[in-house]
Amino acid sequence: MPQKTQFPATPATPGIIALLVATGLCVLMQLYAAIPLVDPVAADLETSSGTATLALSTCFSLSYAAAFLVWG
């Protein structure tokens, strides 16, 4: 007689699965949120887009690392 396989994601947990999917999408969205901001930041700082990219990536990376240290 074959054994019945137990799966952790049962029909009783669709809310948890939806929450995990939404959380994963939020992580992906925040990784790419700074890309459209390069040109407005460069215009505001009166600098090139390369310098603005460096500034945004540095600020984002430091904030990301600090958040991991605090909440990780």
Sequence and secondary structure as in RCSB ss.txt:
>XXXX:A:sequence
MPQKTQFPATPATPGIIALLVATGLCVLMQLYAAIPLVDPVAADLETSSGTATLALSTCFSLSYAAAFLVWG
>XXXX:A:secstr
       SS TT HHHHHHHHHHHHHHHHHHHTTGGGHHHHHHHHTS HHHHHHHHHHHHHHHHHHHHHHH 
